[in-house]
């Protein structure tokens, strides 16, 4: 999960919107990885269903905001 903000920060330091958007795409990919890891942990019974649901609820608005930022940057 730490790679999400790290990709955003690295993208901020780039010289073009296209580069920034590329790093935002990587951050979005990292969110998808976290979602899968949480799902896998739940399926393997390492994580309770309620904790899985809590984490997904926390990730959802971050994911939505990141998607909107990517769309804005690419306009």
C-alpha positions as CSV (number, residue, x, y, z in Angstrom):
1,X,0.0,0.0,0.0
2,X,2.9,2.4,0.5
3,X,3.6,2.4,-3.2
4,X,0.3,4.3,-3.8
5,X,1.4,7.6,-2.4
6,X,5.0,7.0,-3.4
7,X,3.9,6.8,-7.1
8,X,1.8,9.9,-6.7
9,X,4.7,11.8,-5.1
10,X,7.2,10.6,-7.8
11,X,4.7,11.7,-10.5
12,X,4.4,15.1,-9.0
13,X,8.1,15.6,-9.6
14,X,7.9,14.9,-13.3
15,X,8.1,17.5,-16.0
16,X,4.9,16.8,-18.0
17,X,1.3,15.9,-17.4
18,X,1.7,12.8,-19.4
19,X,4.5,11.6,-17.1
20,X,2.4,12.5,-14.0
21,X,-0.6,10.6,-15.4
22,X,1.6,7.6,-16.0
23,X,2.6,7.5,-12.4
24,X,-1.0,8.0,-11.3
25,X,-1.8,4.9,-13.4
26,X,0.8,3.0,-11.5
27,X,-0.7,4.3,-8.2
28,X,-4.1,3.0,-9.4
29,X,-2.5,-0.3,-10.2
30,X,-1.1,-0.4,-6.7
31,X,-4.7,0.1,-5.3
32,X,-5.8,-2.8,-7.3
33,X,-3.0,-4.9,-5.9
34,X,-4.0,-3.9,-2.4
35,X,-7.6,-4.8,-3.1
36,X,-6.5,-8.3,-4.3
37,X,-4.2,-8.9,-1.4
38,X,-7.0,-8.0,1.0
39,X,-9.4,-10.4,-0.9
40,X,-6.8,-13.1,-0.8
41,X,-6.2,-12.7,2.9
42,X,-9.9,-12.9,3.5
43,X,-10.2,-16.0,1.3
44,X,-7.3,-17.7,3.1
45,X,-8.9,-16.8,6.5
46,X,-6.0,-14.5,7.5
47,X,-8.4,-11.6,7.6
48,X,-11.9,-11.4,9.0
49,X,-14.7,-10.5,6.6
50,X,-15.5,-7.4,8.5
51,X,-11.9,-6.2,8.3
52,X,-11.9,-6.9,4.6
53,X,-15.0,-4.8,4.2
54,X,-13.6,-2.0,6.3
55,X,-10.4,-1.8,4.1
56,X,-12.4,-1.9,0.9
57,X,-14.5,0.9,2.2
58,X,-11.4,3.0,2.9
59,X,-9.9,2.2,-0.5
60,X,-13.0,3.1,-2.5
61,X,-13.0,6.9,-2.2
62,X,-9.2,7.0,-2.7
63,X,-9.6,5.0,-5.9
64,X,-12.4,7.2,-7.1
65,X,-10.5,10.4,-6.4
66,X,-7.4,9.0,-8.2
67,X,-9.4,8.0,-11.2
68,X,-10.9,11.5,-11.4
69,X,-7.5,13.1,-11.1
70,X,-6.2,10.9,-13.9
71,X,-9.1,12.0,-16.1
72,X,-8.5,15.6,-15.2
73,X,-4.8,15.4,-16.0
74,X,-5.5,13.7,-19.4
75,X,-8.0,16.4,-20.6
